[in-house]
Amino acid sequence: MNSPAVSVILPAYNCEKYIGKAIQSVLQQTFADLELIIINDGSTDKTESRILQFTDPRIIYLQNPQNKGLIYTLNRAIELAKGNYIARMDSDDICLQERLSKQKEYLDAHPETTMVASTINFIDANGNDKGIWPLDRKTISPAFISNKMPFENCIAHPTIMIRADILKKLKYNPRQVNIEDYDLWLRLLNRGYVIDKINEPLLWYRIHDDSITHVHLKKRNFFFKHLRMKRIFLAKEILSRRVNGFTLKVIASTIVDFIKGTGKEVKKIVGK
């Protein structure tokens, strides 16, 4: 059996409400030469029964013996992926039908590009339109992305498609919990890999009370979280002697994060 052109990796944890539509949106892509790797990370709801309703032979379904976390699950899926390209997908989002086709065509036509994302439209728990992410629409070209990324993440994680050989080499850093994507983008750029973005919304990104973005990031001082992530990133890159102009920009951004994070904490204290 020939290997598929694209491997879509989809981690799943307690997502019974949304995963059916997420899976359906992948299987109904106009580009069909794919495998969909779904790993159930120890769900305790009806996630598994929702997944098993689908019998498409392109689905590879696996379970972690217990809840191991997103990074472990992503890296396990990456190891299993057989495609030349790997696309990310979250269990509560929805791909537009031409997403994979357009991203694969872009990478085929631009061998200098390692990873391509797309813009997004936000939807709520019921699928209603919730607008756009302004930063997302302002950072389209590789130059804009590279210049902005040391200071702020401008890529929506579930929109990316990346060359498999590169992702298999780098993977996600287990130390960067709930911010593993930003760390990976920094490592890619610091090594000279090109990240680009298709200026078209190819994914509906769902915002709801149970999302990782809401639960793990909104309740914390994200400036300090970015600061910690960048310190881990910088320590690894500097020890590996990968220091360049991009690295220096990240170092400068840590000062900005510290100042803004401290200001946010002061406001909390003063506001009490």
Secondary structure as the mmCIF struct_conf table of DSSP 4:
data_model
#
loop_
_struct_conf.conf_type_id
_struct_conf.id
_struct_conf.beg_label_comp_id
_struct_conf.beg_label_asym_id
_struct_conf.beg_label_seq_id
_struct_conf.end_label_comp_id
_struct_conf.end_label_asym_id
_struct_conf.end_label_seq_id
HELX_LH_PP_P HELX_LH_PP_P1 ASN A 2 PRO A 4
BEND BEND1 ALA A 5 ALA A 5
STRN STRN1 VAL A 6 ALA A 12
BEND BEND2 TYR A 13 ASN A 14
TURN_TY1_P TURN_TY1_P1 GLU A 16 TYR A 18
HELX_RH_AL_P HELX_RH_AL_P1 ILE A 19 LEU A 27
TURN_TY1_P TURN_TY1_P2 GLN A 28 GLN A 28
BEND BEND3 THR A 30 THR A 30
STRN STRN2 LEU A 34 ASN A 40
BEND BEND4 GLY A 42 GLY A 42
BEND BEND5 ASP A 45 LYS A 46
HELX_RH_AL_P HELX_RH_AL_P2 THR A 47 LEU A 52
TURN_TY1_P TURN_TY1_P3 GLN A 53 GLN A 53
TURN_TY1_P TURN_TY1_P4 PRO A 57 ARG A 58
STRN STRN3 ILE A 59 GLN A 63
BEND BEND6 PRO A 65 GLN A 66
HELX_RH_AL_P HELX_RH_AL_P3 LEU A 70 LEU A 80
BEND BEND7 GLY A 83 ASN A 84
STRN STRN4 TYR A 85 ARG A 88
TURN_TY1_P TURN_TY1_P5 SER A 91 ASP A 92
STRN STRN5 ILE A 94 CYS A 95
TURN_TY1_P TURN_TY1_P6 GLN A 97 GLU A 98
HELX_RH_AL_P HELX_RH_AL_P4 ARG A 99 ALA A 109
TURN_TY1_P TURN_TY1_P7 PRO A 111 GLU A 112
STRN STRN6 THR A 113 ILE A 123
TURN_TY1_P TURN_TY1_P8 ALA A 125 ASN A 126
BEND BEND8 GLY A 127 GLY A 127
STRN STRN7 ASP A 129 ASP A 129
HELX_RH_AL_P HELX_RH_AL_P5 PRO A 134 LYS A 138
BEND BEND9 SER A 141 SER A 141
HELX_RH_AL_P HELX_RH_AL_P6 PRO A 142 LYS A 148
TURN_TY1_P TURN_TY1_P9 MET A 149 PHE A 151
BEND BEND10 GLU A 152 GLU A 152
BEND BEND11 ILE A 155 ILE A 155
HELX_RH_3T_P HELX_RH_3T_P1 HIS A 157 THR A 159
STRN STRN8 MET A 161 ARG A 163
HELX_RH_AL_P HELX_RH_AL_P7 ALA A 164 LEU A 170
TURN_TY1_P TURN_TY1_P10 PRO A 174 ARG A 175
BEND BEND12 GLN A 176 GLN A 176
TURN_TY1_P TURN_TY1_P11 VAL A 177 ASN A 178
HELX_RH_AL_P HELX_RH_AL_P8 GLU A 180 ASN A 190
TURN_TY1_P TURN_TY1_P12 ARG A 191 GLY A 192
STRN STRN9 VAL A 194 ARG A 206
TURN_TY1_P TURN_TY1_P13 ASP A 209 ASP A 210
BEND BEND13 SER A 211 SER A 211
HELX_RH_AL_P HELX_RH_AL_P9 ILE A 212 ILE A 212
HELX_RH_PI_P HELX_RH_PI_P1 THR A 213 LEU A 217
TURN_TY1_P TURN_TY1_P14 LYS A 218 LYS A 219
BEND BEND14 ARG A 220 ARG A 220
HELX_RH_AL_P HELX_RH_AL_P10 PHE A 222 LEU A 239
TURN_TY1_P TURN_TY1_P15 SER A 240 ARG A 241
BEND BEND15 ASN A 244 ASN A 244
HELX_RH_AL_P HELX_RH_AL_P11 GLY A 245 GLY A 271
#
